[in-house]
Amino acid sequence: MANPKKGTSQERNEFVWGWIFILPTMIGLIVLNIYPIFKTIYESFFKTGDFGRGNIFIGVENYAKLFGDAEVWQALINTFKYAIVEVPFSIVISLVLAVLLNRKMKGRAVYRTIFFLPMVAAPAAIAMVWRWLFNAEFGLLNHIFGTKINWVSNPSIAIFSIAIIGIWSIIGYNMVLFISGLQEIPGDYYEAASIDGATGIKQFWHITCPLLSPTIFFVMITRVIGGLQVFDLIYMVIDKNNPALYKTQSLVYLFYQNSFVENNKGYGSTIVVLLLAIIMIITVFQMWGQKKWVHYS
Amino acid sequence: MKIKRLIAAGLTATMVVGMLTACGGGSSDGGGSKKKGDTLTVAIWDTNQQDGLKQIMDDFTAETGIKTELQAMDWNAYWTLLEAGATGGEMPDVFWMHSNEAVKYMANDILLDLTDYVAKSEKLEMDKFPQELKDMYTWKDKVYAVPKDRDTIAMWYNKKMFDDAGIAYPDGSWTWDEFYEIAQKLTKDDGSQYGFACNPSNEQDTWMNIVYTMGGTIVTDDNKSGFDDPNTIKAMEFLDKCIKNVMPDANTMSETGTDVLFQSGKVAMISQGSWMVAGFKENDYMVENCDVTRLPKDATTGKSVSLYNGLGWSASAGTSMPDEAFQLIEWFGTKEMQEKQSELGVTMAAYDGASEAWAGGAEMYNLQAYIDAMEDTVFRPHTNSTLAWWNPMVEELKKPWNGEESMADACKNITSIMNEKIAEEDY
């Protein structure tokens, strides 16, 4: 925006109105996001007292404890396992669906609605339904397959079961983003490619993928962040008696447990600061890596 | 053009003002409760009790003209709300207190000091409430809550399974060893039926009762862990035998929950607290097939011990209507309303002798077992910050449940975890 002192009255006007229009969002961001970030970092250096009173400064003691805490590192591994499964699968599946649903076909709106529906349902309700689908004793999945698999209480597979729920719930949202990206690709490219003899698969790799790469990049950035912050599915599906809890709890779950159940907000803050740092590093790498594969036309 | 701009400016201004007031509303009160004119807000965590308590509160409004508003939520949401409320200064006026959390709230002056009110009250008969319950809600000689209810534990069994196996129904005179034999008979080899079920988190309602019945303890009199007590270890070893031989595997119990396993005819017996009865009355399968009896006794002492706990009604220290809030708490504590609470089937009463109506209110079950259990009770174990060791204790017990660790080792580990956490307590 131009410097208002030098500009014409119209420029000055635009400057003022511009700020007024983004003010509500800015206030929301500052009050609900930015202030809490700094408050959390601040609290991670304290042994917090009850009800926010009597906090004692303990320097980096929480961090020292964090680095020696096997539970935290296990939670970090769990979180990564979840994200590594959820992000690629949800992107690939929704990309394929988006391409299929971007053609002229009967019942297109119906299919789009069906795939988007999980996004509209409350995550808690989704988790409850899946919890019963996965139930080893009475669950539909074991009933259909005739198996006796402990989907959500076998420590070695429970986190992947959770990831399946995650993929299922996010596909619709990714798909809508991909469809909007696909619609921006001019049809002439495909026409020209057809004339030159390119098959559908070739068109997908050489036209769709490069031209859709900004959207794929956006979805990837947001999904990696979202995947690393997984909490509600684990919280709803994994009971505290569950033998798989130790191998499924995510960093945010551990943060919740420490901050709100065991009332140790200082250590809870330390755990999320670790998560914040990890997410920032990964995002920086992704931003840097995009030069290699994202094509902005 | 100008009109459009004016409208836009107006809209923006309302949005901004709206957000500012929404965010600032909490702090402008300076720690006081939400001013809602003449309405007392009441918060509880058990939706099963909502309708009954609503009736009692309606009577209160009819009698005094003070309006009330009841909010019921689940346990986790309740404590999150209460803690956030206490930190930000926006609490309900009247709410429940639990032995897990009471000390934290009392020690930080979050609760209204009821000492003088209780002393002056003409309606309350404090000597009719159990002493341990009153002590629980007293901190440094100040009273912070009036007892609301109490609960005991009893054993539920599936009559049909007993019939099929040709075993007589338990009449409450059994011992834990006899219980184990019955459970073994009721456990089928093909895994279609088990004698008993209990999760690590069924502490108050199941395994801690065995510990106290066999002469053990969870917390000793000098505030140390009781998990190194030989009797505690004996009880835990007995439990371990049950886990290995007469219970479904830990995965099944944690996924499905012991009460659901019982209600779906997978398990012959579960031990449950009286707070579950309201829900059990609604379950058709249980009404048809199940009944309840007293917990087994210890063979040597001949005693059957039930844990008990009770909630208290407390008020926010920052309430704008302290007198009215106490009037409501007093109302809940009177003999008449304690009896009404039993009659309506909400819970057993904290008031001595006012629970009979509760047992009579369900002809399908022998709820007298819960009343009889009051003969020999131990108050739910607690220290000043119970939660700090309670969850790690349950977490550690998951290991013997899964067979990852012996019960003896788990008891050793719990002893050190508890002693460490109790030593850190700073009240």
HADDOCK unambig.tbl for C-alpha pairs under 7 A between the chains (distance, minus, plus):
assign (segid A and resid 24 and name CA) (segid B and resid 15 and name CA) 6.95 0.50 0.50
assign (segid A and resid 24 and name CA) (segid B and resid 16 and name CA) 5.76 0.50 0.50
assign (segid A and resid 51 and name CA) (segid B and resid 83 and name CA) 6.65 0.50 0.50
assign (segid A and resid 51 and name CA) (segid B and resid 86 and name CA) 6.37 0.50 0.50
assign (segid A and resid 51 and name CA) (segid B and resid 87 and name CA) 4.58 0.50 0.50
assign (segid A and resid 52 and name CA) (segid B and resid 87 and name CA) 6.12 0.50 0.50
assign (segid A and resid 135 and name CA) (segid B and resid 255 and name CA) 6.47 0.50 0.50
assign (segid A and resid 136 and name CA) (segid B and resid 252 and name CA) 6.90 0.50 0.50
assign (segid A and resid 137 and name CA) (segid B and resid 252 and name CA) 6.88 0.50 0.50
assign (segid A and resid 153 and name CA) (segid B and resid 251 and name CA) 5.46 0.50 0.50
assign (segid A and resid 153 and name CA) (segid B and resid 255 and name CA) 6.81 0.50 0.50
assign (segid A and resid 239 and name CA) (segid B and resid 254 and name CA) 6.50 0.50 0.50
assign (segid A and resid 241 and name CA) (segid B and resid 199 and name CA) 6.52 0.50 0.50
assign (segid A and resid 241 and name CA) (segid B and resid 200 and name CA) 6.28 0.50 0.50
assign (segid A and resid 241 and name CA) (segid B and resid 201 and name CA) 6.44 0.50 0.50
assign (segid A and resid 241 and name CA) (segid B and resid 254 and name CA) 5.21 0.50 0.50
assign (segid A and resid 241 and name CA) (segid B and resid 398 and name CA) 6.76 0.50 0.50
assign (segid A and resid 242 and name CA) (segid B and resid 251 and name CA) 6.54 0.50 0.50
assign (segid A and resid 242 and name CA) (segid B and resid 254 and name CA) 5.01 0.50 0.50
assign (segid A and resid 242 and name CA) (segid B and resid 255 and name CA) 6.76 0.50 0.50
assign (segid A and resid 243 and name CA) (segid B and resid 251 and name CA) 6.56 0.50 0.50
assign (segid A and resid 243 and name CA) (segid B and resid 398 and name CA) 6.62 0.50 0.50
assign (segid A and resid 243 and name CA) (segid B and resid 402 and name CA) 6.95 0.50 0.50
assign (segid A and resid 260 and name CA) (segid B and resid 80 and name CA) 6.91 0.50 0.50
assign (segid A and resid 262 and name CA) (segid B and resid 387 and name CA) 6.45 0.50 0.50
assign (segid A and resid 262 and name CA) (segid B and resid 388 and name CA) 6.01 0.50 0.50
